[in-house]
Amino acid sequence: MDRMLYVAMAGARETLRAQALVSHNLANANTVGFRQDMGDFRSMPVFGEQGLPTRVYAMAERPGVDTRPGRIMTTGRDLDVAIQGEGWIAVQAPDDGEAYTRAGDLQVDANGLLTTANGRPVLGNGGPITLPPAEKIEIGADGTLSIRPIGEGPANMVAVDRIKLVKPADGALYKEASGLMRASDGQPVPADAAVRLQNGALESSNVNPAEALVSMIESARRFELQVKMMKVAEDNSSNTNQLLRLE
């Protein structure tokens, strides 16, 4: 009976973990540039003293990240950019390393530092991009940042830096708990001039809310099934004890 109980318990525990992953995806359905986590179950055999599997446990895992692009939303805002096709925007990670994001809702703080909406500095040719005071800021399709200095005419646009855009190979990035992508080998990805931006637009999350809700329901029912199996194991144990007492 203990084997049945622990197998059901392990299944319920891993189902809760899978449900937490789906909940995280669903909570970020409206997060700009979010890439949903992929979930899966794997069978984990438990080997006995004779070297043979005595039971099989289920283990929930995150095999990777869904990198399919989200929907492009037109905003008309000068500092909003969306990557066309494949590619990533380089930003400074919390540990001062280099990380990557698809979130293009950029802003300029009080010190002129160009950052993402959650405060991560955007990287340019020489590190974090700092912009001087300007009446207008334009971002080109290649990531070039141009400004119109205060007091200058509309024709006097000056290029000051260029956003670092990268296009790593498939599988070369992994997702941190912060939601940022990092290079698997720990080395900065070189800039790629082929990556293009669309100005005045943002890329939505690639989470499909309907699919996520269906996954939530499936996980809830799977958890209920595991709990029922635990109750069956308990009932079987009680019945066995009663039979032994009769003897």
C-alpha positions as CSV (number, residue, x, y, z in Angstrom):
1,M,0.0,0.0,0.0
2,D,2.9,2.4,0.7
3,R,4.0,2.2,-2.9
4,M,0.6,3.2,-4.2
5,L,0.4,6.0,-1.6
6,Y,3.7,7.5,-2.4
7,V,3.3,7.2,-6.2
8,A,-0.1,9.1,-5.9
9,M,1.5,11.6,-3.5
10,A,4.4,12.2,-5.9
11,G,1.9,12.7,-8.8
12,A,-0.1,15.2,-6.7
13,R,3.0,17.2,-5.8
14,E,4.3,17.4,-9.3
15,T,0.9,18.3,-10.6
16,L,0.9,21.3,-8.3
17,R,4.3,22.3,-9.6
18,A,3.0,22.1,-13.2
19,Q,0.0,24.1,-12.2
20,A,2.2,26.8,-10.7
21,L,4.0,27.1,-14.1
22,V,0.7,27.4,-16.0
23,S,-0.4,30.0,-13.4
24,H,2.8,32.0,-14.0
25,N,2.2,32.0,-17.7
26,L,-1.4,33.0,-17.4
27,A,-0.5,35.9,-15.0
28,N,1.9,37.3,-17.7
29,A,-0.6,37.0,-20.6
30,N,-0.5,40.8,-20.8
31,T,3.2,41.3,-20.1
32,V,5.0,43.0,-23.0
33,G,7.4,40.6,-24.7
34,F,6.8,37.8,-22.3
35,R,7.8,34.3,-23.4
36,Q,5.8,31.5,-21.9
37,D,7.5,28.5,-20.1
38,M,6.9,25.1,-21.5
39,G,5.9,22.3,-19.1
40,D,6.1,18.6,-19.3
41,F,6.1,15.4,-17.2
42,R,8.8,12.7,-17.2
43,S,8.6,9.2,-15.7
44,M,11.2,8.6,-13.0
45,P,11.7,4.9,-12.1
46,V,12.7,3.9,-8.6
47,F,15.1,1.0,-8.4
48,G,14.9,-1.6,-5.6
49,E,17.7,-3.6,-4.0
50,Q,17.9,-6.1,-6.9
51,G,18.5,-3.3,-9.4
52,L,15.1,-3.5,-11.0
53,P,12.5,-0.7,-11.0
54,T,9.8,-1.2,-8.3
55,R,7.7,1.8,-9.2
56,V,7.6,4.9,-11.4
57,Y,7.2,8.4,-10.1
58,A,6.1,11.4,-12.2
59,M,8.3,14.5,-12.3
60,A,7.2,17.9,-13.7
61,E,9.9,19.9,-15.5
62,R,10.4,23.0,-17.7
63,P,12.1,21.7,-20.8
64,G,12.4,25.2,-22.3
65,V,10.8,28.4,-23.3
66,D,8.3,29.0,-26.2
67,T,10.1,31.5,-28.4
68,R,7.3,32.0,-30.9
69,P,6.7,35.7,-31.5
70,G,3.7,37.5,-30.0
71,R,1.2,39.8,-31.7
72,I,2.5,43.3,-32.7
73,M,0.4,46.1,-31.2
74,T,0.7,49.6,-32.6
75,T,1.1,52.3,-29.9
76,G,2.5,55.4,-31.8
77,R,4.8,56.1,-28.8
78,D,8.3,57.2,-29.9
79,L,10.1,55.0,-27.4
80,D,8.1,51.8,-28.0
81,V,9.8,49.3,-30.3
82,A,9.0,45.8,-31.4
83,I,11.5,43.3,-32.9
84,Q,10.5,42.2,-36.4
85,G,11.0,38.4,-36.6
86,E,13.8,36.9,-34.6
87,G,16.1,38.8,-32.3
88,W,16.5,40.2,-28.8
89,I,17.3,43.6,-27.2
90,A,20.4,43.5,-25.0
91,V,20.0,44.9,-21.5
92,Q,22.1,45.0,-18.3
93,A,21.3,42.2,-15.9
94,P,21.0,42.7,-12.1
95,D,24.6,41.2,-11.7
96,D,25.9,43.8,-14.3
97,G,26.1,41.0,-16.9
98,E,24.4,41.0,-20.3
99,A,20.8,39.7,-20.6
100,Y,18.2,39.8,-23.4
101,T,14.5,40.7,-23.7
102,R,11.8,41.3,-26.2
103,A,10.1,43.9,-24.1
104,G,10.4,47.2,-26.1
105,D,8.5,49.6,-23.8
106,L,11.5,51.8,-23.3
107,Q,11.8,54.9,-21.2
108,V,14.4,57.6,-20.1
109,D,14.9,58.1,-16.4
110,A,15.8,61.4,-14.7
111,N,19.5,60.9,-15.4
112,G,19.0,60.3,-19.1
113,L,19.5,56.5,-18.8
114,L,17.6,54.5,-21.4
115,T,15.9,51.6,-19.6
116,T,13.1,49.0,-20.1
117,A,9.8,49.5,-18.2
118,N,11.1,47.4,-15.3
119,G,14.3,49.5,-15.0
120,R,16.9,47.4,-16.8
121,P,19.4,49.6,-18.6
122,V,19.5,49.1,-22.4
123,L,22.9,48.4,-23.8
124,G,24.5,50.2,-26.8
125,N,27.8,50.3,-28.4
126,G,29.7,51.1,-25.2
127,G,27.5,49.8,-22.5
128,P,24.3,51.3,-21.0
129,I,22.9,54.1,-23.1
130,T,22.7,57.6,-21.7
131,L,20.9,60.3,-23.6
132,P,21.5,64.0,-23.3
133,P,18.5,66.4,-22.8
134,A,16.5,66.5,-26.0
135,E,13.2,67.7,-27.5
136,K,12.7,64.6,-29.5
137,I,14.1,61.0,-29.5
138,E,13.9,58.7,-32.5
139,I,14.8,55.0,-32.8
140,G,15.6,53.7,-36.2
141,A,14.8,50.3,-37.6
142,D,18.5,49.3,-37.0
143,G,18.4,50.5,-33.4
144,T,20.1,53.8,-34.1
145,L,19.1,56.4,-31.4
146,S,18.8,60.0,-32.7
147,I,17.9,63.1,-30.8
148,R,17.0,66.7,-31.5
149,P,18.9,68.8,-29.0
150,I,17.0,71.4,-27.1
151,G,16.6,74.6,-29.1
152,E,17.5,73.0,-32.4
153,G,15.3,72.9,-35.5
154,P,13.4,69.8,-36.7
155,A,16.1,69.0,-39.3
156,N,19.0,68.9,-36.7
157,M,18.7,65.2,-35.6
158,V,21.9,63.8,-34.2
159,A,22.7,60.1,-33.9
160,V,24.1,59.4,-30.4
161,D,24.2,55.6,-30.0
162,R,22.7,52.4,-31.2
163,I,20.7,49.7,-29.3
164,K,22.5,46.4,-29.3
165,L,20.3,43.9,-31.1
166,V,21.3,40.2,-31.1
167,K,20.2,37.1,-32.9
168,P,21.6,34.0,-31.1
169,A,21.3,30.5,-32.4
170,D,18.4,28.3,-31.3
171,G,18.9,26.9,-27.9
172,A,21.7,29.4,-27.1
173,L,19.7,31.2,-24.4
174,Y,18.0,30.1,-21.2
175,K,15.4,31.9,-19.1
176,E,16.2,33.2,-15.6
177,A,13.7,33.5,-12.8
178,S,13.6,37.3,-13.5
179,G,12.2,36.6,-17.0
180,L,15.4,37.8,-18.7
181,M,17.2,35.5,-21.1
182,R,20.9,34.7,-20.7
183,A,23.5,33.1,-22.9
184,S,24.0,29.4,-22.0
185,D,27.8,29.7,-22.3
186,G,27.9,32.9,-20.2
187,Q,29.5,34.9,-23.0
188,P,27.8,38.1,-24.5
189,V,26.1,37.4,-27.8
190,P,27.6,39.6,-30.6
191,A,25.4,42.2,-32.2
192,D,23.6,41.3,-35.4
193,A,22.9,44.1,-37.9
194,A,20.2,42.0,-39.6
195,V,17.8,42.4,-36.6
196,R,15.2,45.1,-37.3
197,L,12.9,47.1,-35.1
198,Q,9.4,48.5,-35.7
199,N,9.0,51.9,-34.1
200,G,5.8,52.9,-32.3
201,A,4.8,49.3,-31.6
202,L,5.1,46.7,-28.9
203,E,5.1,42.9,-29.0
204,S,2.5,41.2,-26.8
205,S,3.1,38.1,-24.7
206,N,3.0,34.8,-26.7
207,V,0.7,33.2,-24.0
208,N,-2.6,32.0,-25.3
209,P,-5.0,32.6,-22.4
210,A,-7.5,30.0,-23.7
211,E,-4.9,27.3,-23.9
212,A,-3.5,28.3,-20.4
213,L,-7.0,28.1,-18.9
214,V,-7.6,24.6,-20.4
215,S,-4.2,23.5,-18.9
216,M,-5.2,24.9,-15.5
217,I,-8.5,22.9,-15.6
218,E,-6.6,19.7,-16.7
219,S,-4.1,20.2,-13.9
220,A,-6.9,20.6,-11.3
221,R,-8.6,17.4,-12.5
222,R,-5.3,15.5,-12.5
223,F,-4.6,16.7,-8.9
224,E,-8.1,15.5,-7.9
225,L,-7.4,12.1,-9.4
226,Q,-4.2,11.8,-7.5
227,V,-5.9,12.7,-4.2
228,K,-8.6,10.1,-4.9
229,M,-5.8,7.5,-5.4
230,M,-4.3,8.5,-2.0
231,K,-7.8,8.0,-0.4
232,V,-8.1,4.6,-2.1
233,A,-4.7,3.6,-0.7
234,E,-5.8,4.6,2.7
235,D,-9.0,2.7,2.4
236,N,-7.2,-0.4,1.2
237,S,-4.8,-0.2,4.1
238,S,-7.7,0.1,6.6
239,N,-9.5,-2.9,5.0
240,T,-6.3,-5.0,5.1
241,N,-5.9,-4.2,8.8
242,Q,-9.4,-5.3,9.5
243,L,-8.8,-8.6,7.8
244,L,-5.7,-9.2,9.8
245,R,-7.5,-8.5,13.0
246,L,-10.1,-11.1,12.1
247,E,-7.4,-13.7,11.9
